[in-house]
């Protein structure tokens, strides 16, 4: 069994109310957990330390539901950016 350790030192969420922030973090954690639970996805990741990831433009809708979806989109963009 392999282990993956991801550290996000800072997540700046300016312009989000508390419920939206919580929903975004929930979506981010949930999608990263789901993606990394797949052995094939884990095997495709390359090991590295990256101080900053540039994820590009992501669409965001307002409200907790939109923020949760936005968190999921961020997680998917992170997954794409760390693949070889």
Phi and psi in radians as a Rosetta constraint file:
Dihedral C 1 N 2 CA 2 C 2 CIRCULARHARMONIC -1.713 0.35
Dihedral N 2 CA 2 C 2 N 3 CIRCULARHARMONIC 2.717 0.35
Dihedral C 2 N 3 CA 3 C 3 CIRCULARHARMONIC -2.040 0.35
Dihedral N 3 CA 3 C 3 N 4 CIRCULARHARMONIC 2.485 0.35
Dihedral C 3 N 4 CA 4 C 4 CIRCULARHARMONIC -2.177 0.35
Dihedral N 4 CA 4 C 4 N 5 CIRCULARHARMONIC 2.295 0.35
Dihedral C 4 N 5 CA 5 C 5 CIRCULARHARMONIC -2.082 0.35
Dihedral N 5 CA 5 C 5 N 6 CIRCULARHARMONIC 2.089 0.35
Dihedral C 5 N 6 CA 6 C 6 CIRCULARHARMONIC -2.017 0.35
Dihedral N 6 CA 6 C 6 N 7 CIRCULARHARMONIC 2.270 0.35
Dihedral C 6 N 7 CA 7 C 7 CIRCULARHARMONIC -2.100 0.35
Dihedral N 7 CA 7 C 7 N 8 CIRCULARHARMONIC 2.153 0.35
Dihedral C 7 N 8 CA 8 C 8 CIRCULARHARMONIC -1.909 0.35
Dihedral N 8 CA 8 C 8 N 9 CIRCULARHARMONIC 1.824 0.35
Dihedral C 8 N 9 CA 9 C 9 CIRCULARHARMONIC -1.189 0.35
Dihedral N 9 CA 9 C 9 N 10 CIRCULARHARMONIC -0.626 0.35
Dihedral C 9 N 10 CA 10 C 10 CIRCULARHARMONIC -2.578 0.35
Dihedral N 10 CA 10 C 10 N 11 CIRCULARHARMONIC 2.308 0.35
Dihedral C 10 N 11 CA 11 C 11 CIRCULARHARMONIC -2.220 0.35
Dihedral N 11 CA 11 C 11 N 12 CIRCULARHARMONIC 1.746 0.35
Dihedral C 11 N 12 CA 12 C 12 CIRCULARHARMONIC -1.535 0.35
Dihedral N 12 CA 12 C 12 N 13 CIRCULARHARMONIC 2.016 0.35
Dihedral C 12 N 13 CA 13 C 13 CIRCULARHARMONIC -2.110 0.35
Dihedral N 13 CA 13 C 13 N 14 CIRCULARHARMONIC 1.156 0.35
Dihedral C 13 N 14 CA 14 C 14 CIRCULARHARMONIC -1.320 0.35
Dihedral N 14 CA 14 C 14 N 15 CIRCULARHARMONIC 2.445 0.35
Dihedral C 14 N 15 CA 15 C 15 CIRCULARHARMONIC 1.545 0.35
Dihedral N 15 CA 15 C 15 N 16 CIRCULARHARMONIC 0.054 0.35
Dihedral C 15 N 16 CA 16 C 16 CIRCULARHARMONIC -1.826 0.35
Dihedral N 16 CA 16 C 16 N 17 CIRCULARHARMONIC 2.360 0.35
Dihedral C 16 N 17 CA 17 C 17 CIRCULARHARMONIC -1.358 0.35
Dihedral N 17 CA 17 C 17 N 18 CIRCULARHARMONIC 2.913 0.35
Dihedral C 17 N 18 CA 18 C 18 CIRCULARHARMONIC -0.966 0.35
Dihedral N 18 CA 18 C 18 N 19 CIRCULARHARMONIC -0.709 0.35
Dihedral C 18 N 19 CA 19 C 19 CIRCULARHARMONIC -1.150 0.35
Dihedral N 19 CA 19 C 19 N 20 CIRCULARHARMONIC -0.680 0.35
Dihedral C 19 N 20 CA 20 C 20 CIRCULARHARMONIC -1.189 0.35
Dihedral N 20 CA 20 C 20 N 21 CIRCULARHARMONIC -0.685 0.35
Dihedral C 20 N 21 CA 21 C 21 CIRCULARHARMONIC -1.060 0.35
Dihedral N 21 CA 21 C 21 N 22 CIRCULARHARMONIC -0.825 0.35
Dihedral C 21 N 22 CA 22 C 22 CIRCULARHARMONIC -1.075 0.35
Dihedral N 22 CA 22 C 22 N 23 CIRCULARHARMONIC -0.728 0.35
Dihedral C 22 N 23 CA 23 C 23 CIRCULARHARMONIC -1.147 0.35
Dihedral N 23 CA 23 C 23 N 24 CIRCULARHARMONIC -0.720 0.35
Dihedral C 23 N 24 CA 24 C 24 CIRCULARHARMONIC -1.078 0.35
Dihedral N 24 CA 24 C 24 N 25 CIRCULARHARMONIC -0.824 0.35
Dihedral C 24 N 25 CA 25 C 25 CIRCULARHARMONIC -1.097 0.35
Dihedral N 25 CA 25 C 25 N 26 CIRCULARHARMONIC -0.693 0.35
Dihedral C 25 N 26 CA 26 C 26 CIRCULARHARMONIC -1.060 0.35
Dihedral N 26 CA 26 C 26 N 27 CIRCULARHARMONIC -0.806 0.35
Dihedral C 26 N 27 CA 27 C 27 CIRCULARHARMONIC -1.114 0.35
Dihedral N 27 CA 27 C 27 N 28 CIRCULARHARMONIC -0.726 0.35
Dihedral C 27 N 28 CA 28 C 28 CIRCULARHARMONIC -1.093 0.35
Dihedral N 28 CA 28 C 28 N 29 CIRCULARHARMONIC -0.896 0.35
Dihedral C 28 N 29 CA 29 C 29 CIRCULARHARMONIC -1.092 0.35
Dihedral N 29 CA 29 C 29 N 30 CIRCULARHARMONIC -0.788 0.35
Dihedral C 29 N 30 CA 30 C 30 CIRCULARHARMONIC -1.060 0.35
Dihedral N 30 CA 30 C 30 N 31 CIRCULARHARMONIC -0.783 0.35
Dihedral C 30 N 31 CA 31 C 31 CIRCULARHARMONIC -1.242 0.35
Dihedral N 31 CA 31 C 31 N 32 CIRCULARHARMONIC -0.690 0.35
Dihedral C 31 N 32 CA 32 C 32 CIRCULARHARMONIC -1.109 0.35
Dihedral N 32 CA 32 C 32 N 33 CIRCULARHARMONIC -0.719 0.35
Dihedral C 32 N 33 CA 33 C 33 CIRCULARHARMONIC -1.084 0.35
Dihedral N 33 CA 33 C 33 N 34 CIRCULARHARMONIC -0.793 0.35
Dihedral C 33 N 34 CA 34 C 34 CIRCULARHARMONIC -1.091 0.35
Dihedral N 34 CA 34 C 34 N 35 CIRCULARHARMONIC -0.810 0.35
Dihedral C 34 N 35 CA 35 C 35 CIRCULARHARMONIC -1.132 0.35
Dihedral N 35 CA 35 C 35 N 36 CIRCULARHARMONIC -0.709 0.35
Dihedral C 35 N 36 CA 36 C 36 CIRCULARHARMONIC -1.430 0.35
Dihedral N 36 CA 36 C 36 N 37 CIRCULARHARMONIC -0.188 0.35
Dihedral C 36 N 37 CA 37 C 37 CIRCULARHARMONIC -1.310 0.35
Dihedral N 37 CA 37 C 37 N 38 CIRCULARHARMONIC -0.361 0.35
Dihedral C 37 N 38 CA 38 C 38 CIRCULARHARMONIC -1.410 0.35
Dihedral N 38 CA 38 C 38 N 39 CIRCULARHARMONIC 2.046 0.35
Dihedral C 38 N 39 CA 39 C 39 CIRCULARHARMONIC -1.008 0.35
Dihedral N 39 CA 39 C 39 N 40 CIRCULARHARMONIC -0.645 0.35
Dihedral C 39 N 40 CA 40 C 40 CIRCULARHARMONIC -1.139 0.35
Dihedral N 40 CA 40 C 40 N 41 CIRCULARHARMONIC -0.704 0.35
Dihedral C 40 N 41 CA 41 C 41 CIRCULARHARMONIC -1.147 0.35
Dihedral N 41 CA 41 C 41 N 42 CIRCULARHARMONIC -0.725 0.35
Dihedral C 41 N 42 CA 42 C 42 CIRCULARHARMONIC -1.093 0.35
Dihedral N 42 CA 42 C 42 N 43 CIRCULARHARMONIC -0.718 0.35
Dihedral C 42 N 43 CA 43 C 43 CIRCULARHARMONIC -1.140 0.35
Dihedral N 43 CA 43 C 43 N 44 CIRCULARHARMONIC -0.489 0.35
Dihedral C 43 N 44 CA 44 C 44 CIRCULARHARMONIC -1.405 0.35
Dihedral N 44 CA 44 C 44 N 45 CIRCULARHARMONIC -0.246 0.35
Dihedral C 44 N 45 CA 45 C 45 CIRCULARHARMONIC -1.336 0.35
Dihedral N 45 CA 45 C 45 N 46 CIRCULARHARMONIC 2.486 0.35
Dihedral C 45 N 46 CA 46 C 46 CIRCULARHARMONIC -1.764 0.35
Dihedral N 46 CA 46 C 46 N 47 CIRCULARHARMONIC 2.512 0.35
Dihedral C 46 N 47 CA 47 C 47 CIRCULARHARMONIC -1.433 0.35
Dihedral N 47 CA 47 C 47 N 48 CIRCULARHARMONIC 2.239 0.35
Dihedral C 47 N 48 CA 48 C 48 CIRCULARHARMONIC -2.950 0.35
Dihedral N 48 CA 48 C 48 N 49 CIRCULARHARMONIC 2.867 0.35
Dihedral C 48 N 49 CA 49 C 49 CIRCULARHARMONIC -1.909 0.35
Dihedral N 49 CA 49 C 49 N 50 CIRCULARHARMONIC 2.214 0.35
Dihedral C 49 N 50 CA 50 C 50 CIRCULARHARMONIC -2.229 0.35
Dihedral N 50 CA 50 C 50 N 51 CIRCULARHARMONIC 2.007 0.35
Dihedral C 50 N 51 CA 51 C 51 CIRCULARHARMONIC -1.174 0.35
Dihedral N 51 CA 51 C 51 N 52 CIRCULARHARMONIC -0.578 0.35
Dihedral C 51 N 52 CA 52 C 52 CIRCULARHARMONIC -2.528 0.35
Dihedral N 52 CA 52 C 52 N 53 CIRCULARHARMONIC 2.362 0.35
Dihedral C 52 N 53 CA 53 C 53 CIRCULARHARMONIC -1.926 0.35
Dihedral N 53 CA 53 C 53 N 54 CIRCULARHARMONIC 2.277 0.35
Dihedral C 53 N 54 CA 54 C 54 CIRCULARHARMONIC -1.725 0.35
Dihedral N 54 CA 54 C 54 N 55 CIRCULARHARMONIC 1.897 0.35
Dihedral C 54 N 55 CA 55 C 55 CIRCULARHARMONIC -1.627 0.35
Dihedral N 55 CA 55 C 55 N 56 CIRCULARHARMONIC -0.160 0.35
Dihedral C 55 N 56 CA 56 C 56 CIRCULARHARMONIC 1.464 0.35
Dihedral N 56 CA 56 C 56 N 57 CIRCULARHARMONIC -2.903 0.35
Dihedral C 56 N 57 CA 57 C 57 CIRCULARHARMONIC -1.521 0.35
Dihedral N 57 CA 57 C 57 N 58 CIRCULARHARMONIC 2.279 0.35
Dihedral C 57 N 58 CA 58 C 58 CIRCULARHARMONIC -2.230 0.35
Dihedral N 58 CA 58 C 58 N 59 CIRCULARHARMONIC 2.363 0.35
Dihedral C 58 N 59 CA 59 C 59 CIRCULARHARMONIC -1.374 0.35
Dihedral N 59 CA 59 C 59 N 60 CIRCULARHARMONIC 2.425 0.35
Dihedral C 59 N 60 CA 60 C 60 CIRCULARHARMONIC -2.234 0.35
Dihedral N 60 CA 60 C 60 N 61 CIRCULARHARMONIC 2.284 0.35
Dihedral C 60 N 61 CA 61 C 61 CIRCULARHARMONIC -1.811 0.35
Dihedral N 61 CA 61 C 61 N 62 CIRCULARHARMONIC 2.693 0.35
Dihedral C 61 N 62 CA 62 C 62 CIRCULARHARMONIC -1.363 0.35
Dihedral N 62 CA 62 C 62 N 63 CIRCULARHARMONIC 2.883 0.35
Dihedral C 62 N 63 CA 63 C 63 CIRCULARHARMONIC 1.555 0.35
Dihedral N 63 CA 63 C 63 N 64 CIRCULARHARMONIC 2.870 0.35
Dihedral C 63 N 64 CA 64 C 64 CIRCULARHARMONIC -1.025 0.35
Dihedral N 64 CA 64 C 64 N 65 CIRCULARHARMONIC -0.691 0.35
Dihedral C 64 N 65 CA 65 C 65 CIRCULARHARMONIC -1.118 0.35
Dihedral N 65 CA 65 C 65 N 66 CIRCULARHARMONIC -0.769 0.35
Dihedral C 65 N 66 CA 66 C 66 CIRCULARHARMONIC -1.127 0.35
Dihedral N 66 CA 66 C 66 N 67 CIRCULARHARMONIC -0.638 0.35
Dihedral C 66 N 67 CA 67 C 67 CIRCULARHARMONIC -1.208 0.35
Dihedral N 67 CA 67 C 67 N 68 CIRCULARHARMONIC -0.672 0.35
Dihedral C 67 N 68 CA 68 C 68 CIRCULARHARMONIC -1.087 0.35
Dihedral N 68 CA 68 C 68 N 69 CIRCULARHARMONIC -0.775 0.35
Dihedral C 68 N 69 CA 69 C 69 CIRCULARHARMONIC -1.101 0.35
Dihedral N 69 CA 69 C 69 N 70 CIRCULARHARMONIC -0.690 0.35
Dihedral C 69 N 70 CA 70 C 70 CIRCULARHARMONIC -1.086 0.35
Dihedral N 70 CA 70 C 70 N 71 CIRCULARHARMONIC -0.733 0.35
Dihedral C 70 N 71 CA 71 C 71 CIRCULARHARMONIC -1.059 0.35
Dihedral N 71 CA 71 C 71 N 72 CIRCULARHARMONIC -0.685 0.35
Dihedral C 71 N 72 CA 72 C 72 CIRCULARHARMONIC -1.117 0.35
Dihedral N 72 CA 72 C 72 N 73 CIRCULARHARMONIC -0.736 0.35
Dihedral C 72 N 73 CA 73 C 73 CIRCULARHARMONIC -1.110 0.35
Dihedral N 73 CA 73 C 73 N 74 CIRCULARHARMONIC -0.674 0.35
Dihedral C 73 N 74 CA 74 C 74 CIRCULARHARMONIC -1.097 0.35
Dihedral N 74 CA 74 C 74 N 75 CIRCULARHARMONIC -0.793 0.35
Dihedral C 74 N 75 CA 75 C 75 CIRCULARHARMONIC -1.061 0.35
Dihedral N 75 CA 75 C 75 N 76 CIRCULARHARMONIC -0.731 0.35
Dihedral C 75 N 76 CA 76 C 76 CIRCULARHARMONIC -1.159 0.35
Dihedral N 76 CA 76 C 76 N 77 CIRCULARHARMONIC -0.650 0.35
Dihedral C 76 N 77 CA 77 C 77 CIRCULARHARMONIC -1.169 0.35
Dihedral N 77 CA 77 C 77 N 78 CIRCULARHARMONIC -0.673 0.35
Dihedral C 77 N 78 CA 78 C 78 CIRCULARHARMONIC -1.086 0.35
Dihedral N 78 CA 78 C 78 N 79 CIRCULARHARMONIC -0.803 0.35
Dihedral C 78 N 79 CA 79 C 79 CIRCULARHARMONIC -1.035 0.35
Dihedral N 79 CA 79 C 79 N 80 CIRCULARHARMONIC -0.768 0.35
Dihedral C 79 N 80 CA 80 C 80 CIRCULARHARMONIC -1.107 0.35
Dihedral N 80 CA 80 C 80 N 81 CIRCULARHARMONIC -0.656 0.35
Dihedral C 80 N 81 CA 81 C 81 CIRCULARHARMONIC -1.314 0.35
Dihedral N 81 CA 81 C 81 N 82 CIRCULARHARMONIC -0.342 0.35
Dihedral C 81 N 82 CA 82 C 82 CIRCULARHARMONIC -1.756 0.35
Dihedral N 82 CA 82 C 82 N 83 CIRCULARHARMONIC -0.029 0.35
Dihedral C 82 N 83 CA 83 C 83 CIRCULARHARMONIC -1.346 0.35
Dihedral N 83 CA 83 C 83 N 84 CIRCULARHARMONIC 2.608 0.35
